[in-house]
Amino acid sequence: MAFTPLHDRVLVRRVESEEKTAGGLIIPESAKEKPAEGEVVSVGEGARKDNGELIAPAVKAGDKVLFGKWSGTEITVAGEELLIMKENDIMGILS
């Protein structure tokens, strides 16, 4: 990977959205919403307190996470579209 996030930022790859609904209807590309679920690709070293002490990130590479619909900034790394966001934009880890 040619990109390493700094501080409390996280690099996330969106998961692909479903092609069909639970009832079996096919969803056209134009009607699909961008999913708010993804996989953590890499994580910065963490935030720092006012006294300089490091706060370790709660997520790690490989974690499946949920984030806000408008969270992050889209970037392209090695031809792949990824999101860079602050760790506090992540709502939770899926298990």
Helices and strands as residue ranges (DSSP letters): E 9-14, G 29-31, E 37-43, E 47-48, E 54-55, E 64-67, E 73-77, E 80-86, G 87-89, E 90-94
